[in-house]
Amino acid sequence: MAEEAVFLVAHADVSTQHLNRDTARAIFAMRQRTWPDGQATRVFVLGNDHPVHARFVKQNLNVYPHQLQLAWDRMVFSGTGQAPNRVTTQSEMQQRIATTPGALGYLEREYLDDRIQVISME
């Protein structure tokens, strides 16, 4: 069975409609803190051991979960940045993205609704 696709999603008010892989990776690694239009990003992720997190990171960002965690840890410990907001379920991710301006995260198809938008990746 093919693995279910995981979509890059954002709050409905975000004006950016697509991101290239490098920009998406920089945002999820917390190196870039704004959308291309300057709006602040609020990044939401599932736990490192969550299968959807692992699929999204590997398929969409071309990195492994432990590599992202290393980047977050480095920033937190050095005081130069912070880790993303962690959620425990896709339902929680859906709710937080729908209600947080500038929010960015990822969801499987069954969790997509009209309160959030899919951001295409090139």
Short mmCIF file of the C-alpha atoms (twelve columns), coordinates in Angstrom:
data_MODEL
# 
_entry.id   MODEL 
# 
loop_
_atom_site.group_PDB 
_atom_site.id 
_atom_site.type_symbol 
_atom_site.label_atom_id 
_atom_site.label_alt_id 
_atom_site.label_comp_id 
_atom_site.label_asym_id 
_atom_site.label_seq_id 
_atom_site.Cartn_x 
_atom_site.Cartn_y 
_atom_site.Cartn_z 
_atom_site.pdbx_PDB_model_num 
ATOM 1   C CA . MET A 1   0.000   0.000  0.000  1 
ATOM 2   C CA . ALA A 2   1.321   3.444  -0.890 1 
ATOM 3   C CA . GLU A 3   1.888   5.825  1.981  1 
ATOM 4   C CA . GLU A 4   -0.703  8.546  2.428  1 
ATOM 5   C CA . ALA A 5   0.448   11.978 1.245  1 
ATOM 6   C CA . VAL A 6   1.055   14.610 3.908  1 
ATOM 7   C CA . PHE A 7   0.184   18.173 2.920  1 
ATOM 8   C CA . LEU A 8   1.827   21.442 3.901  1 
ATOM 9   C CA . VAL A 9   -1.001  23.540 5.382  1 
ATOM 10  C CA . ALA A 10  -1.419  27.059 6.708  1 
ATOM 11  C CA . HIS A 11  -3.917  29.391 8.362  1 
ATOM 12  C CA . ALA A 12  -6.561  30.598 5.878  1 
ATOM 13  C CA . ASP A 13  -5.336  34.230 6.023  1 
ATOM 14  C CA . VAL A 14  -1.759  33.463 4.944  1 
ATOM 15  C CA . SER A 15  -1.235  35.097 1.537  1 
ATOM 16  C CA . THR A 16  1.602   32.790 0.421  1 
ATOM 17  C CA . GLN A 17  0.235   30.003 -1.805 1 
ATOM 18  C CA . HIS A 18  3.392   28.015 -2.508 1 
ATOM 19  C CA . LEU A 19  6.858   27.526 -1.027 1 
ATOM 20  C CA . ASN A 20  9.958   25.995 -2.493 1 
ATOM 21  C CA . ARG A 21  11.544  23.142 -0.548 1 
ATOM 22  C CA . ASP A 22  14.468  25.269 0.723  1 
ATOM 23  C CA . THR A 23  12.152  27.930 2.168  1 
ATOM 24  C CA . ALA A 24  9.864   25.314 3.741  1 
ATOM 25  C CA . ARG A 25  12.891  23.560 5.243  1 
ATOM 26  C CA . ALA A 26  14.232  26.876 6.620  1 
ATOM 27  C CA . ILE A 27  10.854  27.677 8.205  1 
ATOM 28  C CA . PHE A 28  10.496  24.225 9.790  1 
ATOM 29  C CA . ALA A 29  14.116  24.347 10.989 1 
ATOM 30  C CA . MET A 30  13.141  27.700 12.616 1 
ATOM 31  C CA . ARG A 31  15.871  29.543 10.670 1 
ATOM 32  C CA . GLN A 32  13.290  31.626 8.802  1 
ATOM 33  C CA . ARG A 33  10.672  33.188 11.056 1 
ATOM 34  C CA . THR A 34  8.474   34.929 8.492  1 
ATOM 35  C CA . TRP A 35  6.438   34.083 5.421  1 
ATOM 36  C CA . PRO A 36  7.822   35.501 2.148  1 
ATOM 37  C CA . ASP A 37  5.405   38.463 2.545  1 
ATOM 38  C CA . GLY A 38  6.848   39.307 5.982  1 
ATOM 39  C CA . GLN A 39  4.044   37.895 8.152  1 
ATOM 40  C CA . ALA A 40  5.362   36.053 11.217 1 
ATOM 41  C CA . THR A 41  5.183   32.259 11.024 1 
ATOM 42  C CA . ARG A 42  3.913   30.041 13.827 1 
ATOM 43  C CA . VAL A 43  5.178   26.524 13.179 1 
ATOM 44  C CA . PHE A 44  3.334   23.473 14.520 1 
ATOM 45  C CA . VAL A 45  4.772   19.942 14.461 1 
ATOM 46  C CA . LEU A 46  3.831   16.503 15.716 1 
ATOM 47  C CA . GLY A 47  6.233   14.551 17.935 1 
ATOM 48  C CA . ASN A 48  9.418   13.116 16.402 1 
ATOM 49  C CA . ASP A 49  8.079   9.589  16.855 1 
ATOM 50  C CA . HIS A 50  4.750   10.317 15.105 1 
ATOM 51  C CA . PRO A 51  4.607   8.512  11.721 1 
ATOM 52  C CA . VAL A 52  3.003   11.522 9.970  1 
ATOM 53  C CA . HIS A 53  5.811   13.809 11.199 1 
ATOM 54  C CA . ALA A 54  8.426   11.365 9.912  1 
ATOM 55  C CA . ARG A 55  6.709   11.060 6.502  1 
ATOM 56  C CA . PHE A 56  6.279   14.822 6.093  1 
ATOM 57  C CA . VAL A 57  9.857   15.627 7.049  1 
ATOM 58  C CA . LYS A 58  11.362  12.934 4.823  1 
ATOM 59  C CA . GLN A 59  9.060   13.338 1.783  1 
ATOM 60  C CA . ASN A 60  8.508   17.106 1.777  1 
ATOM 61  C CA . LEU A 61  11.645  18.549 3.392  1 
ATOM 62  C CA . ASN A 62  14.178  15.861 2.438  1 
ATOM 63  C CA . VAL A 63  15.607  15.619 5.960  1 
ATOM 64  C CA . TYR A 64  15.197  13.202 8.851  1 
ATOM 65  C CA . PRO A 65  13.289  14.050 12.059 1 
ATOM 66  C CA . HIS A 66  16.465  13.819 14.178 1 
ATOM 67  C CA . GLN A 67  18.164  16.409 11.921 1 
ATOM 68  C CA . LEU A 68  15.360  18.919 12.560 1 
ATOM 69  C CA . GLN A 69  15.435  18.137 16.292 1 
ATOM 70  C CA . LEU A 70  19.181  18.789 16.329 1 
ATOM 71  C CA . ALA A 71  18.662  22.197 14.690 1 
ATOM 72  C CA . TRP A 72  15.932  23.098 17.209 1 
ATOM 73  C CA . ASP A 73  18.027  21.929 20.174 1 
ATOM 74  C CA . ARG A 74  21.011  23.940 18.970 1 
ATOM 75  C CA . MET A 75  18.950  27.133 18.734 1 
ATOM 76  C CA . VAL A 76  17.250  26.630 22.077 1 
ATOM 77  C CA . PHE A 77  20.486  25.858 23.919 1 
ATOM 78  C CA . SER A 78  22.401  28.704 22.283 1 
ATOM 79  C CA . GLY A 79  19.575  31.150 22.954 1 
ATOM 80  C CA . THR A 80  19.311  32.126 19.271 1 
ATOM 81  C CA . GLY A 81  15.841  30.731 18.678 1 
ATOM 82  C CA . GLN A 82  13.079  28.466 19.819 1 
ATOM 83  C CA . ALA A 83  11.600  25.116 18.908 1 
ATOM 84  C CA . PRO A 84  8.285   24.937 17.043 1 
ATOM 85  C CA . ASN A 85  4.986   24.432 18.838 1 
ATOM 86  C CA . ARG A 86  4.469   20.719 19.465 1 
ATOM 87  C CA . VAL A 87  1.014   19.109 19.162 1 
ATOM 88  C CA . THR A 88  0.073   15.491 19.907 1 
ATOM 89  C CA . THR A 89  -2.541  14.683 17.231 1 
ATOM 90  C CA . GLN A 90  -3.502  15.740 13.723 1 
ATOM 91  C CA . SER A 91  -6.859  16.938 15.116 1 
ATOM 92  C CA . GLU A 92  -5.004  19.271 17.473 1 
ATOM 93  C CA . MET A 93  -2.754  20.397 14.594 1 
ATOM 94  C CA . GLN A 94  -5.843  21.136 12.473 1 
ATOM 95  C CA . GLN A 95  -7.437  23.168 15.279 1 
ATOM 96  C CA . ARG A 96  -4.292  25.164 16.106 1 
ATOM 97  C CA . ILE A 97  -3.576  26.018 12.450 1 
ATOM 98  C CA . ALA A 98  -7.193  27.052 11.839 1 
ATOM 99  C CA . THR A 99  -7.130  29.436 14.828 1 
ATOM 100 C CA . THR A 100 -3.552  30.804 14.794 1 
ATOM 101 C CA . PRO A 101 -2.722  33.622 12.324 1 
ATOM 102 C CA . GLY A 102 0.465   32.849 10.375 1 
ATOM 103 C CA . ALA A 103 0.316   29.170 11.363 1 
ATOM 104 C CA . LEU A 104 2.077   26.505 9.311  1 
ATOM 105 C CA . GLY A 105 2.018   22.737 9.730  1 
ATOM 106 C CA . TYR A 106 1.113   19.532 7.908  1 
ATOM 107 C CA . LEU A 107 -1.837  17.148 7.752  1 
ATOM 108 C CA . GLU A 108 -3.047  14.067 5.928  1 
ATOM 109 C CA . ARG A 109 -5.889  14.571 3.417  1 
ATOM 110 C CA . GLU A 110 -8.669  13.469 5.792  1 
ATOM 111 C CA . TYR A 111 -7.900  16.410 8.110  1 
ATOM 112 C CA . LEU A 112 -8.111  19.128 5.440  1 
ATOM 113 C CA . ASP A 113 -11.101 21.477 5.619  1 
ATOM 114 C CA . ASP A 114 -12.080 24.988 4.547  1 
ATOM 115 C CA . ARG A 115 -10.614 26.625 7.680  1 
ATOM 116 C CA . ILE A 116 -7.073  25.931 6.479  1 
ATOM 117 C CA . GLN A 117 -5.324  26.102 3.123  1 
ATOM 118 C CA . VAL A 118 -2.925  23.732 1.430  1 
ATOM 119 C CA . ILE A 119 0.366   25.361 0.442  1 
ATOM 120 C CA . SER A 120 1.838   23.830 -2.694 1 
ATOM 121 C CA . MET A 121 5.509   22.938 -2.713 1 
ATOM 122 C CA . GLU A 122 7.693   23.286 -5.782 1 
# 
